[in-house]
């Protein structure tokens, strides 16, 4: 990520020894929008500790996407990734939702309680 190497585990290949503390690592976690994805962290005592995330981004501009490009994954974006500050795309934004490890569908960002989630676009049944 940004030309920095991250490890998928904080254990050495032998499974016994720990990587040095503060080694960059990745761990699957639930994002603020409910999507599962890899998040960056640092190793401590053999465990990948993730940075805390906080909702904020007041005054930040919503990222724009080039016409014809894929929609964003999920409905949360990090305006200040170094300090873990995020917010949500506006309701109605096209998005991608991961149904399972291998299946991704197109959806639309919808407000659900205190967060915004990517809801799969489903065709309505034909009327009589």
N, CA, C and O atoms as a MOPAC input file, in Angstrom:
PM7 MOZYME 1SCF
protein

 N      0.86800 1    -1.17100 1     0.00000 1
 C      0.00000 1     0.00000 1     0.00000 1
 C      0.90700 1     1.22400 1     0.00000 1
 O      1.74100 1     1.38400 1     0.89100 1
 N      0.74800 1     2.07500 1    -0.98400 1
 C      1.59300 1     3.27100 1    -1.10600 1
 C      3.07100 1     2.93700 1    -0.98100 1
 O      3.81900 1     3.62500 1    -0.28600 1
 N      3.48600 1     1.86300 1    -1.66700 1
 C      4.89200 1     1.42500 1    -1.69600 1
 C      5.43800 1     1.00300 1    -0.33900 1
 O      6.64800 1     1.06000 1    -0.12100 1
 N      4.57300 1     0.58000 1     0.57700 1
 C      4.99400 1     0.07300 1     1.88400 1
 C      4.57800 1    -1.39400 1     1.95600 1
 O      3.44800 1    -1.73900 1     1.60800 1
 N      5.48200 1    -2.25200 1     2.40400 1
 C      5.16700 1    -3.67200 1     2.55500 1
 C      4.36400 1    -3.90800 1     3.82900 1
 O      4.68900 1    -3.37400 1     4.89000 1
 N      3.31600 1    -4.71200 1     3.71100 1
 C      2.49500 1    -5.10100 1     4.85100 1
 C      2.47900 1    -6.62100 1     4.93000 1
 O      2.48200 1    -7.29100 1     3.89700 1
 N      2.46100 1    -7.16400 1     6.12100 1
 C      2.42000 1    -8.60500 1     6.34200 1
 C      0.99800 1    -9.02700 1     6.68400 1
 O      0.26800 1    -8.28900 1     7.34600 1
 N      0.60700 1   -10.21900 1     6.23200 1
 C     -0.71700 1   -10.75300 1     6.52300 1
 C     -0.80800 1   -11.40100 1     7.88700 1
 O     -1.88900 1   -11.81300 1     8.31000 1
 N      0.32000 1   -11.49700 1     8.58300 1
 C      0.36500 1   -12.09500 1     9.91100 1
 C      1.50400 1   -11.44700 1    10.68600 1
 O      2.45400 1   -10.93800 1    10.09200 1
 N      1.41000 1   -11.46600 1    11.97000 1
 C      2.48500 1   -10.93500 1    12.82000 1
 C      3.34400 1   -12.06200 1    13.37600 1
 O      4.11900 1   -11.85800 1    14.31100 1
 N      3.20500 1   -13.24000 1    12.80200 1
 C      4.01300 1   -14.40100 1    13.19200 1
 C      5.03200 1   -14.68200 1    12.09400 1
 O      4.76700 1   -14.44200 1    10.91600 1
 N      6.19100 1   -15.19000 1    12.48300 1
 C      7.20100 1   -15.61800 1    11.51400 1
 C      6.69700 1   -16.86900 1    10.79800 1
 O      5.72700 1   -17.49100 1    11.23200 1
 N      7.35500 1   -17.23300 1     9.71000 1
 C      6.93100 1   -18.39800 1     8.92700 1
 C      6.86100 1   -19.67400 1     9.75200 1
 O      6.06700 1   -20.56500 1     9.45200 1
 N      7.68900 1   -19.76800 1    10.79100 1
 C      7.67400 1   -20.98800 1    11.60800 1
 C      6.45000 1   -21.05100 1    12.52500 1
 O      6.19000 1   -22.08300 1    13.14500 1
 N      5.69400 1   -19.93900 1    12.61300 1
 C      4.50000 1   -19.89800 1    13.44300 1
 C      4.76300 1   -19.76400 1    14.92400 1
 O      3.82400 1   -19.67200 1    15.71500 1
 N      6.02600 1   -19.75200 1    15.31400 1
 C      6.38500 1   -19.70400 1    16.73100 1
 C      6.81000 1   -18.30300 1    17.16300 1
 O      6.37300 1   -17.80900 1    18.20200 1
 N      7.65600 1   -17.67300 1    16.37100 1
 C      8.19600 1   -16.36000 1    16.74100 1
 C      7.31700 1   -15.25600 1    16.17900 1
 O      6.65700 1   -15.41900 1    15.15300 1
 N      7.32700 1   -14.11900 1    16.88400 1
 C      6.58400 1   -12.95000 1    16.44200 1
 C      7.46200 1   -12.06300 1    15.57900 1
 O      8.67700 1   -11.99700 1    15.76600 1
 N      6.83000 1   -11.37900 1    14.62700 1
 C      7.53800 1   -10.32800 1    13.90600 1
 C      7.80200 1    -9.19200 1    14.89100 1
 O      7.10500 1    -9.08300 1    15.90000 1
 N      8.79400 1    -8.34400 1    14.61700 1
 C      9.08400 1    -7.23900 1    15.53400 1
 C      7.87200 1    -6.32100 1    15.71900 1
 O      7.10600 1    -6.10100 1    14.78000 1
 N      7.70400 1    -5.79500 1    16.91900 1
 C      6.64500 1    -4.81700 1    17.16400 1
 C      6.78400 1    -3.66500 1    16.18000 1
 O      7.89200 1    -3.31400 1    15.77400 1
 N      5.65300 1    -3.07900 1    15.80000 1
 C      5.53300 1    -1.95900 1    14.86100 1
 C      5.74100 1    -2.35400 1    13.40400 1
 O      5.77500 1    -1.48200 1    12.53600 1
 N      5.88300 1    -3.67100 1    13.10800 1
 C      5.90500 1    -4.11900 1    11.71800 1
 C      4.51500 1    -3.86700 1    11.13500 1
 O      3.51300 1    -4.14600 1    11.79300 1
 N      4.44200 1    -3.34400 1     9.91000 1
 C      3.15800 1    -3.06600 1     9.26000 1
 C      2.45200 1    -4.37800 1     8.92800 1
 O      3.08400 1    -5.32500 1     8.46100 1
 N      1.15200 1    -4.43300 1     9.16600 1
 C      0.38300 1    -5.65400 1     8.91800 1
 C     -0.99200 1    -5.30200 1     8.35800 1
 O     -1.42800 1    -4.15300 1     8.42100 1
 N     -1.66400 1    -6.31000 1     7.81000 1
 C     -3.03500 1    -6.18100 1     7.32700 1
 C     -3.89700 1    -7.22800 1     8.01600 1
 O     -3.45900 1    -8.35300 1     8.25500 1
 N     -5.12300 1    -6.84400 1     8.33200 1
 C     -6.05600 1    -7.77600 1     8.95700 1
 C     -7.45700 1    -7.49400 1     8.42100 1
 O     -7.84600 1    -6.33700 1     8.26300 1
 N     -8.20300 1    -8.54100 1     8.14700 1
 C     -9.58100 1    -8.36800 1     7.70400 1
 C    -10.41100 1    -7.88800 1     8.88700 1
 O    -10.31500 1    -8.41500 1     9.99600 1
 N    -11.22800 1    -6.87300 1     8.61900 1
 C    -12.04500 1    -6.29400 1     9.67800 1
 C    -13.30500 1    -5.71300 1     9.05100 1
 O    -13.35100 1    -5.49800 1     7.84000 1
 N    -14.30800 1    -5.46300 1     9.84800 1
 C    -15.53100 1    -4.83400 1     9.37500 1
 C    -15.33800 1    -3.32300 1     9.36100 1
 O    -14.96000 1    -2.72100 1    10.36700 1
 N    -15.60100 1    -2.72600 1     8.21300 1
 C    -15.46800 1    -1.27600 1     8.06300 1
 C    -16.68800 1    -0.56900 1     8.65400 1
 O    -17.66600 1    -1.22300 1     9.01400 1
 N    -16.63500 1     0.76600 1     8.75600 1
 C    -17.78500 1     1.50100 1     9.30000 1
 C    -19.07400 1     1.31700 1     8.50300 1
 O    -20.16500 1     1.50800 1     9.04000 1
 N    -18.95700 1     0.94300 1     7.21400 1
 C    -20.14700 1     0.73600 1     6.38900 1
 C    -20.60000 1    -0.72200 1     6.36600 1
 O    -21.47400 1    -1.09200 1     5.58200 1
 N    -20.00500 1    -1.55000 1     7.22900 1
 C    -20.39500 1    -2.94500 1     7.33500 1
 C    -19.69600 1    -3.88500 1     6.36900 1
 O    -19.90400 1    -5.09600 1     6.44100 1
 N    -18.86900 1    -3.36300 1     5.46300 1
 C    -18.14900 1    -4.20900 1     4.50500 1
 C    -16.91200 1    -4.80000 1     5.17100 1
 O    -16.30300 1    -4.17100 1     6.03600 1
 N    -16.54800 1    -6.01000 1     4.76400 1
 C    -15.32300 1    -6.65600 1     5.23800 1
 C    -14.19300 1    -6.31000 1     4.27100 1
 O    -14.35500 1    -6.44100 1     3.05800 1
 N    -13.05900 1    -5.87200 1     4.79300 1
 C    -11.90100 1    -5.60200 1     3.93800 1
 C    -10.63400 1    -5.61600 1     4.77700 1
 O    -10.68200 1    -5.62700 1     6.00700 1
 N     -9.51400 1    -5.61500 1     4.09400 1
 C     -8.22700 1    -5.55600 1     4.77900 1
 C     -7.97500 1    -4.15300 1     5.29600 1
 O     -8.19100 1    -3.17000 1     4.58700 1
 N     -7.52000 1    -4.06700 1     6.52300 1
 C     -7.17200 1    -2.77000 1     7.11300 1
 C     -5.74400 1    -2.82200 1     7.59800 1
 O     -5.26300 1    -3.85900 1     8.05300 1
 N     -5.06800 1    -1.68800 1     7.49600 1
 C     -3.66600 1    -1.59100 1     7.90300 1
 C     -3.56100 1    -1.44900 1     9.41500 1
 O     -4.39700 1    -0.81800 1    10.06200 1
 N     -2.50900 1    -2.05300 1     9.95600 1
 C     -2.23000 1    -1.96000 1    11.38000 1
 C     -0.75100 1    -2.13900 1    11.63800 1
 O      0.06100 1    -2.09100 1    10.71400 1
 N     -0.40400 1    -2.34500 1    12.89300 1
 C      0.97800 1    -2.57700 1    13.30600 1
 C      1.01200 1    -3.76100 1    14.26300 1
 O      0.12000 1    -3.94100 1    15.09200 1
 N      2.07100 1    -4.56800 1    14.12500 1
 C      2.21800 1    -5.73700 1    14.99100 1
 C      2.59700 1    -5.32500 1    16.40800 1
 O      3.40200 1    -4.41700 1    16.61500 1
 N      2.00500 1    -6.00600 1    17.37100 1
 C      2.38100 1    -5.83400 1    18.77300 1
 C      2.20000 1    -7.18400 1    19.45100 1
 O      1.09200 1    -7.71800 1    19.50500 1
 N      3.29100 1    -7.73000 1    19.96700 1
 C      3.26200 1    -9.03600 1    20.64200 1
 C      2.61200 1   -10.12500 1    19.78500 1
 O      1.89100 1   -10.97800 1    20.30200 1
 N      2.87400 1   -10.09300 1    18.46300 1
 C      2.37800 1   -11.12800 1    17.57200 1
 C      0.95500 1   -10.94400 1    17.08400 1
 O      0.41500 1   -11.82200 1    16.41200 1
 N      0.33600 1    -9.81100 1    17.41300 1
 C     -1.04600 1    -9.53800 1    17.01500 1
 C     -1.07900 1    -8.26600 1    16.17300 1
 O     -0.41400 1    -7.28200 1    16.49800 1
 N     -1.85700 1    -8.29000 1    15.08600 1
 C     -2.01200 1    -7.10800 1    14.23600 1
 C     -3.04200 1    -6.18100 1    14.88400 1
 O     -4.23400 1    -6.48700 1    14.91900 1
 N     -2.56800 1    -5.05400 1    15.39100 1
 C     -3.42800 1    -4.06800 1    16.05200 1
 C     -3.79900 1    -3.00000 1    15.02500 1
 O     -2.92500 1    -2.35500 1    14.44600 1
 N     -5.09300 1    -2.82100 1    14.80700 1
 C     -5.56400 1    -1.85000 1    13.82800 1
 C     -5.64200 1    -0.46200 1    14.43600 1
 O     -5.84900 1    -0.29400 1    15.63700 1
 N     -5.46900 1     0.53400 1    13.56400 1
 C     -5.64500 1     1.91900 1    14.00500 1
 C     -7.11700 1     2.14400 1    14.33200 1
 O     -7.99600 1     1.53600 1    13.72200 1
 N     -7.37900 1     3.01500 1    15.29200 1
 C     -8.75300 1     3.40800 1    15.57800 1
 C     -9.26500 1     4.26100 1    14.42800 1
 O     -8.50400 1     5.01400 1    13.82000 1
 N    -10.53600 1     4.14700 1    14.13300 1
 C    -11.15000 1     4.99100 1    13.11700 1
 C    -12.21300 1     5.84900 1    13.78300 1
 O    -12.87600 1     5.41800 1    14.72600 1
 N    -12.36800 1     7.07100 1    13.28000 1
 C    -13.35400 1     7.99500 1    13.83200 1
 C    -14.08800 1     8.68400 1    12.69300 1
 O    -13.49600 1     9.01900 1    11.66600 1
 N    -15.37900 1     8.89000 1    12.88800 1
 C    -16.16900 1     9.60200 1    11.88400 1
 C    -15.86400 1    11.08400 1    12.00800 1
 O    -15.78900 1    11.63300 1    13.10700 1
 N    -15.69300 1    11.70600 1    10.88200 1
 C    -15.37600 1    13.13300 1    10.86100 1
 C    -15.46000 1    13.66800 1     9.44900 1
 O    -16.49200 1    13.56300 1     8.78600 1
 N    -14.36100 1    14.24000 1     9.00000 1
 C    -14.22600 1    14.74000 1     7.62500 1
 C    -15.08200 1    15.96500 1     7.34300 1
 O    -15.36800 1    16.24400 1     6.17800 1
 N    -15.50200 1    16.70800 1     8.36200 1
 C    -16.30700 1    17.89500 1     8.11400 1
 C    -15.55400 1    18.81900 1     7.16700 1
 O    -14.37700 1    19.11900 1     7.36700 1
 N    -16.25800 1    19.26000 1     6.13600 1
 C    -15.66800 1    20.19300 1     5.18400 1
 C    -14.84900 1    19.53500 1     4.08600 1
 O    -14.37700 1    20.22600 1     3.18300 1
 N    -14.66900 1    18.22800 1     4.13400 1
 C    -13.88300 1    17.57900 1     3.07700 1
 C    -14.77700 1    17.32500 1     1.86500 1
 O    -15.99000 1    17.15700 1     1.98900 1
 N    -14.14900 1    17.30000 1     0.70000 1
 C    -14.89500 1    17.07600 1    -0.53300 1
 C    -15.04000 1    15.57900 1    -0.78800 1
 O    -14.11200 1    14.80600 1    -0.55100 1
 N    -16.20400 1    15.18300 1    -1.27000 1
 C    -16.46200 1    13.78600 1    -1.61000 1
 C    -15.61000 1    13.43700 1    -2.82900 1
 O    -15.59700 1    14.19500 1    -3.79900 1
 N    -14.89800 1    12.30800 1    -2.80100 1
 C    -14.08200 1    11.92700 1    -3.95800 1
 C    -14.93600 1    11.78700 1    -5.21500 1
 O    -16.07000 1    11.31000 1    -5.16300 1
 N    -14.37300 1    12.20800 1    -6.34200 1
 C    -15.04000 1    12.07800 1    -7.63900 1
 C    -14.47300 1    10.86600 1    -8.36100 1
 O    -13.31400 1    10.50600 1    -8.15800 1
 N    -15.27400 1    10.24400 1    -9.19300 1
 C    -14.85100 1     9.08100 1    -9.95400 1
 C    -15.00100 1     9.37400 1   -11.43300 1
 O    -15.97800 1     9.98700 1   -11.86200 1
 N    -14.02400 1     8.93100 1   -12.20700 1
 C    -14.03700 1     9.16400 1   -13.64900 1
 C    -15.22200 1     8.44300 1   -14.28300 1
 O    -15.56100 1     7.33000 1   -13.88100 1
 N    -15.85200 1     9.07400 1   -15.27400 1
 C    -16.94900 1     8.39700 1   -15.96400 1
 C    -16.47400 1     7.05400 1   -16.52000 1
 O    -15.38400 1     6.95600 1   -17.08400 1
 N    -17.29700 1     6.03100 1   -16.35700 1
 C    -16.95900 1     4.70500 1   -16.84800 1
 C    -16.12400 1     3.87200 1   -15.89300 1
 O    -15.88300 1     2.69300 1   -16.15200 1
 N    -15.67300 1     4.47300 1   -14.77900 1
 C    -14.87200 1     3.70900 1   -13.81500 1
 C    -15.79600 1     2.91200 1   -12.89600 1
 O    -16.98800 1     3.20100 1   -12.78800 1
 N    -15.22600 1     1.90700 1   -12.23700 1
 C    -16.01300 1     1.11700 1   -11.29500 1
 C    -16.43500 1     1.98100 1   -10.11600 1
 O    -15.68900 1     2.87100 1    -9.70700 1
 N    -17.61900 1     1.73400 1    -9.56300 1
 C    -18.01800 1     2.48400 1    -8.36700 1
 C    -17.15300 1     2.06800 1    -7.18300 1
 O    -16.49200 1     1.03100 1    -7.23300 1
 N    -17.15400 1     2.86900 1    -6.11700 1
 C    -16.33700 1     2.53300 1    -4.94600 1
 C    -16.84000 1     1.27100 1    -4.25400 1
 O    -18.01000 1     0.90400 1    -4.36500 1
 N    -15.93000 1     0.62000 1    -3.53900 1
 C    -16.28600 1    -0.53800 1    -2.72100 1
 C    -16.87300 1    -0.01500 1    -1.42100 1
 O    -16.18400 1     0.66100 1    -0.65700 1
 N    -18.13200 1    -0.31700 1    -1.16400 1
 C    -18.78000 1     0.15300 1     0.05100 1
 C    -19.13400 1     1.62200 1    -0.01500 1
 O    -19.02500 1     2.25400 1    -1.06600 1
 N    -19.55800 1     2.16100 1     1.11600 1
 C    -20.04000 1     3.54100 1     1.16900 1
 C    -19.25300 1     4.43100 1     2.12000 1
 O    -19.62500 1     5.58400 1     2.33700 1
 N    -18.16600 1     3.91000 1     2.69200 1
 C    -17.31800 1     4.72700 1     3.56800 1
 C    -16.03800 1     5.07000 1     2.82200 1
 O    -15.52600 1     4.25700 1     2.05200 1
 N    -15.52400 1     6.26600 1     3.04800 1
 C    -14.21300 1     6.61700 1     2.50200 1
 C    -13.42000 1     7.34800 1     3.57500 1
 O    -13.97700 1     8.01200 1     4.45000 1
 N    -12.11400 1     7.20700 1     3.48200 1
 C    -11.21400 1     7.82800 1     4.45000 1
 C    -10.67900 1     9.12700 1     3.87100 1
 O     -9.93400 1     9.11900 1     2.89100 1
 N    -11.06300 1    10.24800 1     4.48100 1
 C    -10.57000 1    11.54800 1     4.01700 1
 C     -9.17300 1    11.80600 1     4.57000 1
 O     -8.37800 1    12.51400 1     3.95200 1
 N     -8.88000 1    11.24300 1     5.71700 1
 C     -7.55800 1    11.38200 1     6.34300 1
 C     -7.11400 1     9.99200 1     6.78600 1
 O     -7.20300 1     9.65700 1     7.96700 1
 N     -6.62800 1     9.16900 1     5.82600 1
 C     -6.29600 1     7.78500 1     6.17100 1
 C     -5.19800 1     7.65100 1     7.21500 1
 O     -5.16600 1     6.66200 1     7.94600 1
 N     -4.30200 1     8.62300 1     7.30000 1
 C     -3.21400 1     8.51300 1     8.27500 1
 C     -3.71700 1     8.54500 1     9.71000 1
 O     -3.12900 1     7.91300 1    10.58800 1
 N     -4.81200 1     9.28400 1     9.95500 1
 C     -5.32700 1     9.31300 1    11.32800 1
 C     -6.66200 1     8.57000 1    11.46300 1
 O     -7.30200 1     8.63500 1    12.51300 1
 N     -7.08800 1     7.85500 1    10.39400 1
 C     -8.28100 1     7.01700 1    10.47700 1
 C     -9.59700 1     7.76000 1    10.43200 1
 O    -10.61500 1     7.24000 1    10.89100 1
 N     -9.59900 1     8.96900 1     9.88600 1
 C    -10.83600 1     9.74700 1     9.83600 1
 C    -11.61400 1     9.40600 1     8.56000 1
 O    -11.06100 1     9.43700 1     7.46100 1
 N    -12.89400 1     9.08200 1     8.72000 1
 C    -13.73000 1     8.66400 1     7.59200 1
 C    -15.08200 1     9.36100 1     7.64100 1
 O    -15.45000 1     9.98100 1     8.63800 1
 N    -15.80300 1     9.24100 1     6.54300 1
 C    -17.21500 1     9.59700 1     6.48700 1
 C    -17.85400 1     8.73500 1     5.40400 1
 O    -17.20100 1     7.85900 1     4.83600 1
 N    -19.11400 1     8.97900 1     5.12400 1
 C    -19.84100 1     8.16500 1     4.15800 1
 C    -20.12700 1     8.94400 1     2.88200 1
 O    -20.27200 1    10.16700 1     2.90500 1
 N    -20.20600 1     8.21500 1     1.76200 1
 C    -20.67200 1     8.81200 1     0.51700 1
 C    -22.13900 1     9.18400 1     0.70600 1
 O    -22.82100 1     8.59000 1     1.54200 1
 N    -22.63800 1    10.16400 1    -0.06300 1
 C    -24.05100 1    10.54000 1     0.05000 1
 C    -24.98500 1     9.39500 1    -0.35400 1
 O    -24.62700 1     8.53400 1    -1.15800 1
 N    -26.17600 1     9.40900 1     0.21900 1
 C    -27.19000 1     8.42600 1    -0.16500 1
 C    -27.40700 1     8.52800 1    -1.66800 1
 O    -27.42900 1     9.62500 1    -2.22600 1
 N    -27.56800 1     7.37400 1    -2.32700 1
 C    -27.79000 1     7.34400 1    -3.76900 1
 C    -26.52500 1     7.15200 1    -4.59000 1
 O    -26.60000 1     6.96400 1    -5.80400 1
 N    -25.34500 1     7.19800 1    -3.93700 1
 C    -24.08200 1     6.99400 1    -4.64800 1
 C    -23.98300 1     5.53500 1    -5.09800 1
 O    -24.22100 1     4.63300 1    -4.29500 1
 N    -23.63600 1     5.28300 1    -6.37300 1
 C    -23.40300 1     3.90200 1    -6.80400 1
 C    -22.23300 1     3.31000 1    -6.01800 1
 O    -21.28700 1     4.02300 1    -5.68000 1
 N    -22.29400 1     2.01300 1    -5.72600 1
 C    -21.24800 1     1.36700 1    -4.93000 1
 C    -21.14900 1    -0.10300 1    -5.31100 1
 O    -21.97300 1    -0.61800 1    -6.06700 1
 N    -20.13400 1    -0.77000 1    -4.77900 1
 C    -20.00000 1    -2.21200 1    -4.92300 1
 C    -20.09000 1    -2.83800 1    -3.53800 1
 O    -19.52000 1    -2.32900 1    -2.57300 1
 N    -20.81500 1    -3.95000 1    -3.45400 1
 C    -21.01300 1    -4.66800 1    -2.19500 1
 C    -20.49600 1    -6.08600 1    -2.35400 1
 O    -20.82000 1    -6.76900 1    -3.32600 1
 N    -19.69000 1    -6.52600 1    -1.39600 1
 C    -19.14300 1    -7.88100 1    -1.43100 1
 C    -20.12400 1    -8.81400 1    -0.72600 1
 O    -20.30200 1    -8.74200 1     0.48900 1
 N    -20.75900 1    -9.69500 1    -1.50900 1
 C    -21.73200 1   -10.64100 1    -0.97000 1
 C    -21.01300 1   -11.75000 1    -0.21300 1
 O    -21.44300 1   -12.15800 1     0.86600 1
 N    -19.90900 1   -12.23800 1    -0.79000 1
 C    -19.07000 1   -13.23800 1    -0.13200 1
 C    -17.64200 1   -13.06800 1    -0.66000 1
 O    -17.35800 1   -12.08700 1    -1.34700 1
 N    -16.76200 1   -13.98400 1    -0.35900 1
 C    -15.34100 1   -13.82500 1    -0.71300 1
 C    -15.09300 1   -13.61500 1    -2.20000 1
 O    -14.11400 1   -12.97300 1    -2.57900 1
 N    -15.96700 1   -14.14900 1    -3.04600 1
 C    -15.71800 1   -14.08900 1    -4.48600 1
 C    -16.79900 1   -13.37600 1    -5.28100 1
 O    -16.63800 1   -13.18900 1    -6.48600 1
 N    -17.89000 1   -12.97400 1    -4.65200 1
 C    -19.01800 1   -12.39700 1    -5.38700 1
 C    -19.25400 1   -10.94100 1    -4.96900 1
 O    -19.56800 1   -10.64600 1    -3.81600 1
 N    -19.09100 1   -10.03900 1    -5.95500 1
 C    -19.31000 1    -8.60900 1    -5.73200 1
 C    -20.46200 1    -8.16100 1    -6.62300 1
 O    -20.53200 1    -8.54900 1    -7.79000 1
 N    -21.36200 1    -7.34800 1    -6.08300 1
 C    -22.51500 1    -6.86500 1    -6.84800 1
 C    -22.55100 1    -5.34100 1    -6.81400 1
 O    -21.99200 1    -4.70500 1    -5.92000 1
 N    -23.22700 1    -4.77400 1    -7.81400 1
 C    -23.43900 1    -3.33200 1    -7.82300 1
 C    -24.58100 1    -2.99100 1    -6.88500 1
 O    -25.52900 1    -3.76000 1    -6.72700 1
 N    -24.47300 1    -1.82900 1    -6.26800 1
 C    -25.49400 1    -1.40000 1    -5.33600 1
 C    -25.58800 1     0.11000 1    -5.27600 1
 O    -25.02500 1     0.82200 1    -6.10800 1
 N    -26.30900 1     0.58000 1    -4.27700 1
 C    -26.51700 1     2.00500 1    -4.04800 1
 C    -26.36900 1     2.27500 1    -2.55800 1
 O    -26.86100 1     1.50900 1    -1.72900 1
 N    -25.69300 1     3.36500 1    -2.22400 1
 C    -25.52200 1     3.74400 1    -0.81600 1
 C    -26.85900 1     4.20200 1    -0.24100 1
 O    -27.54000 1     5.05600 1    -0.80800 1
 N    -27.21900 1     3.61000 1     0.90300 1
 C    -28.46300 1     3.96300 1     1.58200 1
 C    -28.18800 1     4.12900 1     3.06500 1
 O    -27.40300 1     3.38300 1     3.65200 1
 N    -28.84200 1     5.11500 1     3.66300 1
 C    -28.67800 1     5.37400 1     5.09300 1
 C    -29.38900 1     4.27200 1     5.87000 1
 O    -30.52600 1     3.90600 1     5.57000 1
 N    -28.68600 1     3.75300 1     6.88100 1
 C    -29.24300 1     2.70900 1     7.74500 1
 C    -28.81100 1     3.02500 1     9.16900 1
 O    -27.69500 1     2.69600 1     9.57200 1
 N    -29.68500 1     3.65700 1     9.92100 1
 C    -29.32800 1     4.06500 1    11.28200 1
 C    -28.27500 1     5.15700 1    11.24700 1
 O    -28.46800 1     6.19600 1    10.61600 1
 N    -27.14900 1     4.91500 1    11.93400 1
 C    -26.10300 1     5.94000 1    12.00100 1
 C    -24.98600 1     5.70200 1    10.98900 1
 O    -23.91800 1     6.30600 1    11.08900 1
 N    -25.22900 1     4.81700 1    10.00600 1
 C    -24.21100 1     4.57700 1     8.98600 1
 C    -24.87600 1     4.51100 1     7.61800 1
 O    -26.10200 1     4.49700 1     7.50700 1
 N    -24.06200 1     4.47000 1     6.59600 1
 C    -24.54300 1     4.33600 1     5.22900 1
 C    -23.98100 1     3.03900 1     4.67600 1
 O    -22.77500 1     2.80400 1     4.74700 1
 N    -24.84700 1     2.19300 1     4.12600 1
 C    -24.42300 1     0.87800 1     3.64600 1
 C    -24.71600 1     0.73900 1     2.15200 1
 O    -25.59100 1     1.41300 1     1.61000 1
 N    -23.97200 1    -0.14300 1     1.50700 1
 C    -24.18400 1    -0.44200 1     0.09500 1
 C    -25.21800 1    -1.55700 1     0.00200 1
 O    -24.98100 1    -2.68000 1     0.44500 1
 N    -26.36500 1    -1.23100 1    -0.57800 1
 C    -27.45200 1    -2.18500 1    -0.72000 1
 C    -27.53000 1    -2.63200 1    -2.16700 1
 O    -27.56000 1    -1.80400 1    -3.07800 1
 N    -27.56300 1    -3.93900 1    -2.38000 1
 C    -27.58900 1    -4.50300 1    -3.73300 1
 C    -28.77400 1    -3.97100 1    -4.52700 1
 O    -29.89700 1    -3.90500 1    -4.02800 1
 N    -28.49800 1    -3.58800 1    -5.79000 1
 C    -29.57700 1    -3.18300 1    -6.68800 1
 C    -30.34000 1    -4.43000 1    -7.11000 1
 O    -29.75800 1    -5.36400 1    -7.66000 1
 N    -31.63000 1    -4.44300 1    -6.85400 1
 C    -32.46400 1    -5.59200 1    -7.20300 1
 C    -33.56900 1    -5.10100 1    -8.13200 1
 O    -34.25800 1    -4.12600 1    -7.83200 1
 N    -33.72900 1    -5.78300 1    -9.25600 1
 C    -34.78500 1    -5.41000 1   -10.19600 1
 C    -36.14700 1    -5.70600 1    -9.57100 1
 O    -36.34700 1    -6.74300 1    -8.93800 1
 N    -37.06600 1    -4.78200 1    -9.76200 1
 C    -38.42500 1    -4.98400 1    -9.25600 1
 C    -39.14400 1    -6.00800 1   -10.12500 1
 O    -38.89800 1    -6.07700 1   -11.32900 1
 N    -40.03300 1    -6.80600 1    -9.52800 1
 C    -40.78300 1    -7.77000 1   -10.34200 1
 C    -41.70500 1    -7.03000 1   -11.31200 1
 O    -42.13800 1    -5.90900 1   -11.04500 1
 N    -41.99400 1    -7.66900 1   -12.42800 1
 C    -42.88900 1    -7.06300 1   -13.41000 1
 C    -44.28500 1    -6.92200 1   -12.82100 1
 O    -44.76500 1    -7.79500 1   -12.09900 1
 N    -44.92300 1    -5.80700 1   -13.14300 1
 C    -46.29500 1    -5.58000 1   -12.68100 1
 C    -47.26200 1    -6.29700 1   -13.61300 1
 O    -46.89400 1    -6.66300 1   -14.73000 1
 N    -48.49000 1    -6.49700 1   -13.16200 1
 C    -49.50200 1    -7.20200 1   -13.97700 1
 C    -49.76900 1    -6.44400 1   -15.25300 1
 O    -50.58600 1    -6.87500 1   -16.06700 1

